[in-house]
């Protein structure tokens, strides 16, 4: 029977980051198992790729800053494009101002903008405040994964695609490996980095880990005269809408959320729905008026997996020895991906990290009640999650 020190289930950015940190840190006996035909084909491939350090949550912000610093390595140069960014508030600027102050204290360039001199896509927007971050980037997730995977393999790790984990193996109250469609594998530690599938794996083990996969739309407009490749990506934070140039048009999202079970997998990408187009059209008309009425070429929904407190699970499980977590990164997996591995490695080895709250990422921590948009009430009932608040409805919007 095959035996390794660590099995990582999930070959997305977070799973490969964990394998990279362990292997390059002196533990080459690491095996990544990915159910799909290639690495990074699920949530890692379904996002807009914006690396955002101006995050409201201090834990996310700390991870984002660490990850962005790691991306500064020359090895990642081909996977990054420096565009700059504008983060704005449509109603209350106070929450973002606190995050701005933190970034300034870290020496990260960020400056308040004169609302009369906003970038072209935001001209005429009824914003209350906006900040420019000239060094922010857009990342090619596949490019990041390629570098991490190559270096992990060079350090001795194995990354196996097309391998379906059927169940976790347990013995005497601990996880001792996995059963796959290619045979059993023994391991001292099994890491769940499966995002949309993690809630099922927790449930099968009898653990209460309230991870919920939420579908979010990403839509691409037809070519637009303001979609210059050098235009900064723009995010109206408290209104939940962003846009960035892509392929001559605008890649945008209304940051909507509806729970959706991914099925057995692989394959978690879904089609765009009329409601998604309507929400995006409505938000763009209000907050990006300079774009005028837009039409969409196509779109899709990707899954973002969250815990109720919107923080991930990283580290050893406190209830089940041999089990560990590196999942729940929701909509900031690309932003925080390169920090995940080192943080996980520290926690696996019991090393202190004074810059991160000890309990903030701990699996098994207490969680608040859910406050999430409802998609299918049957889904919530089936998974034992309290009924959330209702989804936002669009004010207007043409059919796609």
C-alpha positions as CSV (number, residue, x, y, z in Angstrom):
1,X,0.0,0.0,0.0
2,X,1.2,3.5,-0.9
3,X,2.2,5.6,2.1
4,X,3.1,9.3,2.4
5,X,3.4,11.7,5.2
6,X,0.7,14.1,3.9
7,X,-2.1,13.7,1.4
8,X,-3.6,16.9,0.1
9,X,-7.0,16.5,-1.4
10,X,-7.6,19.2,-4.0
11,X,-5.3,20.5,-6.7
12,X,-6.4,24.1,-6.8
13,X,-4.3,27.1,-5.7
14,X,-4.7,26.5,-2.0
15,X,-3.9,22.7,-2.2
16,X,-0.9,23.2,-4.4
17,X,0.3,26.1,-2.2
18,X,0.2,23.7,0.9
19,X,2.1,21.0,-1.0
20,X,4.7,23.6,-2.2
21,X,5.3,24.9,1.4
22,X,5.6,21.5,2.9
23,X,7.9,20.1,0.2
24,X,10.2,23.1,-0.2
25,X,10.2,23.3,3.7
26,X,11.8,19.9,4.0
27,X,8.9,17.4,3.9
28,X,9.0,16.0,0.3
29,X,6.6,13.1,1.2
30,X,3.6,15.0,0.0
31,X,1.0,13.8,-2.4
32,X,-1.7,16.1,-4.0
33,X,-4.8,14.3,-5.3
34,X,-6.9,16.2,-7.9
35,X,-10.1,14.6,-9.2
36,X,-10.1,16.6,-12.4
37,X,-8.0,16.1,-15.5
38,X,-5.7,19.0,-14.6
39,X,-4.8,21.1,-11.6
40,X,-6.6,24.4,-10.9
41,X,-9.7,23.7,-13.0
42,X,-12.4,24.4,-10.4
43,X,-12.7,27.6,-8.3
44,X,-9.1,28.6,-9.2
45,X,-10.1,28.9,-12.8
46,X,-13.5,30.6,-12.2
47,X,-12.5,34.0,-10.8
48,X,-11.5,37.5,-12.0
49,X,-7.9,37.1,-10.8
50,X,-7.7,40.5,-8.9
51,X,-5.1,40.5,-6.1
52,X,-6.7,42.8,-3.5
53,X,-4.9,43.8,-0.4
54,X,-7.4,46.5,0.7
55,X,-9.6,44.0,2.5
56,X,-12.0,44.9,5.3
57,X,-11.3,41.8,7.4
58,X,-7.9,42.1,9.2
59,X,-7.1,38.4,8.8
60,X,-7.9,38.4,5.1
61,X,-5.8,41.6,4.8
62,X,-2.8,40.0,6.5
63,X,-2.9,36.9,4.3
64,X,-3.4,39.1,1.2
65,X,-0.3,41.2,2.0
66,X,1.8,38.1,2.6
67,X,0.6,36.6,-0.6
68,X,1.2,39.7,-2.7
69,X,4.8,39.9,-1.2
70,X,5.4,36.3,-2.2
71,X,4.1,37.0,-5.7
72,X,6.9,39.6,-6.1
73,X,9.4,36.8,-6.7
74,X,10.7,36.8,-10.3
75,X,9.4,33.3,-10.8
76,X,5.8,34.7,-10.8
77,X,6.5,37.6,-13.1
78,X,4.8,36.1,-16.1
79,X,1.7,35.3,-14.1
80,X,1.0,38.9,-13.0
81,X,-0.1,42.0,-14.7
82,X,0.2,45.4,-12.8
83,X,-2.9,47.5,-13.6
84,X,-3.5,49.3,-10.3
85,X,-6.9,49.4,-8.7
86,X,-9.6,51.7,-7.4
87,X,-11.5,50.6,-4.3
88,X,-14.6,52.8,-3.6
89,X,-17.5,53.2,-1.2
90,X,-21.0,53.9,-2.4
91,X,-22.4,54.6,1.0
92,X,-20.1,54.5,4.1
93,X,-16.3,55.0,3.6
94,X,-15.5,54.4,7.3
95,X,-14.8,50.6,7.0
96,X,-12.5,51.0,4.1
97,X,-10.7,53.9,5.7
98,X,-9.6,51.7,8.6
99,X,-8.2,49.2,6.1
100,X,-6.5,52.1,4.2
101,X,-4.8,53.2,7.4
102,X,-3.5,49.7,8.0
103,X,-2.0,49.5,4.5
104,X,-0.4,52.9,4.8
105,X,1.2,51.7,8.1
106,X,2.6,48.7,6.1
107,X,4.1,51.1,3.5
108,X,1.8,50.0,0.7
109,X,1.0,52.8,-1.7
110,X,-2.7,53.9,-1.3
111,X,-4.1,57.4,-1.7
112,X,-7.5,59.0,-1.4
113,X,-8.9,60.2,-4.8
114,X,-10.6,63.4,-5.8
115,X,-14.0,62.1,-7.0
116,X,-13.8,64.6,-9.9
117,X,-10.8,62.8,-11.3
118,X,-11.9,59.2,-11.2
119,X,-10.7,56.8,-13.9
120,X,-12.9,56.7,-17.0
121,X,-15.0,53.7,-16.1
122,X,-16.1,55.4,-12.8
123,X,-16.7,58.9,-14.2
124,X,-19.9,60.3,-12.9
125,X,-20.4,57.5,-10.3
126,X,-22.3,58.6,-7.2
127,X,-19.5,57.5,-4.9
128,X,-18.8,58.8,-1.4
129,X,-15.1,58.0,-1.4
130,X,-12.4,56.2,-3.5
131,X,-8.8,55.1,-3.1
132,X,-6.2,54.4,-5.7
133,X,-3.7,51.5,-5.2
134,X,-1.3,51.9,-8.1
135,X,0.6,48.6,-7.5
136,X,-2.3,46.2,-7.4
137,X,-2.2,43.4,-10.0
138,X,-4.3,40.8,-11.9
139,X,-3.0,37.3,-11.5
140,X,-3.2,34.4,-13.9
141,X,-4.2,31.6,-11.6
142,X,-2.9,28.9,-13.9
143,X,0.4,30.7,-14.1
144,X,0.7,30.8,-10.3
145,X,-0.2,27.1,-10.0
146,X,2.3,26.2,-12.7
147,X,5.1,27.8,-10.8
148,X,4.1,26.3,-7.5
149,X,3.6,22.8,-9.0
150,X,6.9,22.8,-10.8
151,X,8.8,23.9,-7.6
152,X,6.9,21.4,-5.4
153,X,7.7,18.5,-7.8
154,X,11.3,19.7,-7.9
155,X,11.4,19.4,-4.1
156,X,10.0,15.8,-4.2
157,X,6.2,16.3,-3.9
158,X,3.9,14.3,-6.2
159,X,0.8,15.8,-7.8
160,X,-1.7,13.3,-9.3
161,X,-4.6,14.3,-11.4
162,X,-7.6,12.2,-12.4
163,X,-7.7,10.5,-9.0
164,X,-11.1,10.5,-7.2
165,X,-11.1,10.2,-3.4
166,X,-14.0,8.0,-2.5
167,X,-13.7,8.2,1.3
168,X,-11.3,9.1,4.1
169,X,-9.9,6.1,6.0
170,X,-10.2,6.1,9.7
171,X,-8.9,3.8,12.5
172,X,-9.1,4.1,16.2
173,X,-10.6,7.6,16.1
174,X,-8.1,9.1,13.7
175,X,-7.8,9.7,9.9
176,X,-5.1,7.3,8.5
177,X,-5.4,7.9,4.8
178,X,-7.8,7.8,1.9
179,X,-9.6,5.4,-0.3
180,X,-9.4,6.3,-4.0
181,X,-10.6,4.9,-7.3
182,X,-7.0,3.9,-7.8
183,X,-6.5,2.1,-4.5
184,X,-5.9,3.0,-0.8
185,X,-3.2,5.4,0.3
186,X,-2.0,5.6,3.9
187,X,-1.0,9.0,5.3
188,X,-0.1,10.6,8.6
189,X,-2.1,13.7,7.8
190,X,-4.9,14.2,5.2
191,X,-5.6,17.8,4.2
192,X,-9.0,18.9,2.8
193,X,-8.4,21.6,0.3
194,X,-11.5,20.8,-1.8
195,X,-13.5,24.0,-1.4
196,X,-16.9,23.3,-2.8
197,X,-16.8,19.6,-1.8
198,X,-15.4,20.2,1.7
199,X,-18.8,20.4,3.4
200,X,-19.7,16.9,2.2
201,X,-16.4,15.5,3.5
202,X,-17.0,17.1,6.9
203,X,-20.5,15.7,7.0
204,X,-19.3,12.2,6.1
205,X,-16.9,12.3,9.1
206,X,-19.6,13.5,11.5
207,X,-18.0,16.9,11.9
208,X,-19.9,20.2,12.1
209,X,-17.9,22.5,9.7
210,X,-20.5,24.8,8.2
211,X,-18.8,25.3,4.8
212,X,-21.3,26.4,2.1
213,X,-20.5,26.7,-1.7
214,X,-22.1,29.8,-3.1
215,X,-22.5,30.5,-6.8
216,X,-21.4,33.9,-8.1
217,X,-21.7,35.3,-11.6
218,X,-18.8,36.6,-13.7
219,X,-19.9,38.2,-17.0
220,X,-18.0,39.6,-20.0
221,X,-19.4,42.5,-21.9
222,X,-19.1,43.0,-25.6
223,X,-16.1,45.2,-26.7
224,X,-16.2,48.6,-25.1
225,X,-14.2,51.8,-26.0
226,X,-13.2,52.4,-22.3
227,X,-11.8,48.9,-21.8
228,X,-8.2,49.9,-22.1
229,X,-5.9,47.1,-20.8
230,X,-4.1,49.6,-18.6
231,X,-7.3,50.8,-16.9
232,X,-7.3,49.9,-13.2
233,X,-9.7,47.3,-12.0
234,X,-12.5,49.0,-10.0
235,X,-14.5,47.7,-7.1
236,X,-17.4,49.5,-5.3
237,X,-16.9,47.6,-2.1
238,X,-20.1,48.2,-0.1
239,X,-22.3,47.8,-3.1
240,X,-20.7,44.5,-4.2
241,X,-19.8,45.2,-7.8
242,X,-16.5,45.2,-9.7
243,X,-15.3,45.5,-13.2
244,X,-11.9,45.1,-15.0
245,X,-10.8,45.2,-18.6
246,X,-10.6,41.9,-20.3
247,X,-10.4,41.0,-24.0
248,X,-11.6,44.4,-25.1
249,X,-14.6,44.3,-22.9
250,X,-15.4,44.5,-19.2
251,X,-15.2,41.4,-16.9
252,X,-17.7,42.2,-14.1
253,X,-19.6,40.7,-11.2
254,X,-22.5,41.8,-9.1
255,X,-21.0,39.7,-6.3
256,X,-24.2,37.8,-6.0
257,X,-24.4,34.6,-3.9
258,X,-26.7,31.6,-4.1
259,X,-26.0,28.2,-2.5
260,X,-25.4,25.4,-5.0
261,X,-24.3,21.9,-4.4
262,X,-21.5,20.9,-6.9
263,X,-22.6,17.3,-7.2
264,X,-20.0,14.5,-7.2
265,X,-17.5,16.4,-9.4
266,X,-15.3,17.1,-11.1
267,X,-16.9,20.2,-12.7
268,X,-18.2,23.1,-10.6
269,X,-18.6,25.8,-13.2
270,X,-22.2,26.6,-14.1
271,X,-24.0,28.7,-16.7
272,X,-24.9,32.3,-16.3
273,X,-28.6,32.9,-15.4
274,X,-31.0,35.7,-16.3
275,X,-30.9,37.0,-12.7
276,X,-27.2,37.3,-12.8
277,X,-27.2,39.4,-16.0
278,X,-30.0,41.6,-14.5
279,X,-28.1,42.2,-11.3
280,X,-24.9,43.0,-13.1
281,X,-26.6,45.4,-15.6
282,X,-28.4,47.1,-12.7
283,X,-25.2,47.6,-10.7
284,X,-23.2,48.8,-13.7
285,X,-25.8,51.3,-14.7
286,X,-25.7,52.9,-11.2
287,X,-22.1,52.7,-10.2
288,X,-20.3,52.7,-13.6
289,X,-22.6,55.1,-15.6
290,X,-19.8,56.1,-18.0
291,X,-20.0,52.6,-19.5
292,X,-23.5,53.3,-20.7
293,X,-25.9,50.4,-21.5
294,X,-23.8,47.3,-21.8
295,X,-24.4,44.0,-23.5
296,X,-22.9,40.8,-22.5
297,X,-21.0,38.3,-24.7
298,X,-21.2,35.4,-22.2
299,X,-20.8,34.5,-18.5
300,X,-20.6,31.8,-16.0
301,X,-21.1,31.0,-12.3
302,X,-18.2,29.8,-10.2
303,X,-18.4,28.5,-6.6
304,X,-17.0,30.4,-3.7
305,X,-17.0,28.4,-0.4
306,X,-17.4,30.2,2.8
307,X,-17.7,29.7,6.5
308,X,-20.3,31.9,8.4
309,X,-17.6,34.3,9.6
310,X,-16.1,34.5,6.1
311,X,-12.7,33.2,7.2
312,X,-11.1,30.0,6.0
313,X,-10.2,26.9,7.9
314,X,-6.4,26.4,8.1
315,X,-4.6,23.8,10.3
316,X,-5.2,20.6,12.1
317,X,-8.7,19.6,13.1
318,X,-9.2,19.7,16.9
319,X,-11.7,16.9,17.0
320,X,-10.3,14.3,14.6
321,X,-6.5,13.6,14.7
322,X,-4.9,13.1,11.3
323,X,-7.3,15.5,9.6
324,X,-6.3,19.0,8.5
325,X,-7.9,21.8,6.5
326,X,-6.9,24.4,4.0
327,X,-10.2,25.6,2.5
328,X,-13.0,28.1,2.8
329,X,-11.2,30.9,1.0
330,X,-14.4,32.0,-0.7
331,X,-13.8,34.9,-3.1
332,X,-10.2,35.6,-2.1
333,X,-8.4,32.4,-3.0
334,X,-6.2,34.0,-5.6
335,X,-5.5,37.0,-3.4
336,X,-4.4,34.9,-0.4
337,X,-3.2,31.7,-2.2
338,X,0.5,32.1,-1.7
339,X,0.2,32.7,2.0
340,X,-1.9,29.6,2.6
341,X,0.9,27.1,2.3
342,X,3.3,28.8,4.7
343,X,0.6,29.4,7.3
344,X,-0.5,25.8,7.1
345,X,3.0,24.5,7.4
346,X,3.6,26.7,10.5
347,X,0.4,25.3,12.1
348,X,1.2,21.7,11.2
349,X,4.6,22.2,13.0
350,X,3.1,24.1,15.9
351,X,5.1,27.2,15.1
352,X,3.8,30.5,16.6
353,X,2.6,33.3,14.3
354,X,2.1,36.4,16.3
355,X,0.7,38.4,13.4
356,X,-2.3,36.1,13.0
357,X,-5.0,35.6,15.6
358,X,-4.6,32.1,17.0
359,X,-8.3,31.3,16.7
360,X,-9.1,33.2,13.5
361,X,-8.4,30.3,11.2
362,X,-8.8,27.4,13.6
363,X,-11.0,24.5,12.4
364,X,-13.7,23.9,15.0
365,X,-13.9,27.4,16.2
366,X,-17.4,28.7,17.1
367,X,-19.3,30.4,14.3
368,X,-21.9,33.1,14.2
369,X,-25.3,32.5,12.6
370,X,-25.4,32.6,8.8
371,X,-26.3,35.8,7.0
372,X,-26.3,34.9,3.4
373,X,-28.5,35.4,0.3
374,X,-30.9,32.5,-0.2
375,X,-30.9,30.5,-3.3
376,X,-32.7,27.2,-2.7
377,X,-34.4,27.0,0.6
378,X,-34.4,23.2,0.2
379,X,-30.6,23.3,0.0
380,X,-30.4,25.1,3.3
381,X,-32.8,22.7,5.0
382,X,-31.0,19.6,3.6
383,X,-27.7,20.8,5.0
384,X,-29.0,21.9,8.4
385,X,-28.1,25.6,7.9
386,X,-30.4,28.2,9.4
387,X,-32.4,30.1,6.8
388,X,-30.5,33.2,5.6
389,X,-31.8,36.6,4.5
390,X,-33.3,37.1,1.0
391,X,-31.3,37.7,-2.1
392,X,-31.1,41.3,-3.5
393,X,-33.4,42.0,-6.4
394,X,-32.4,44.1,-9.4
395,X,-34.1,47.5,-9.9
396,X,-33.9,47.1,-13.7
397,X,-31.9,45.5,-16.4
398,X,-32.3,44.3,-20.0
399,X,-32.2,40.6,-20.9
400,X,-28.8,39.4,-21.9
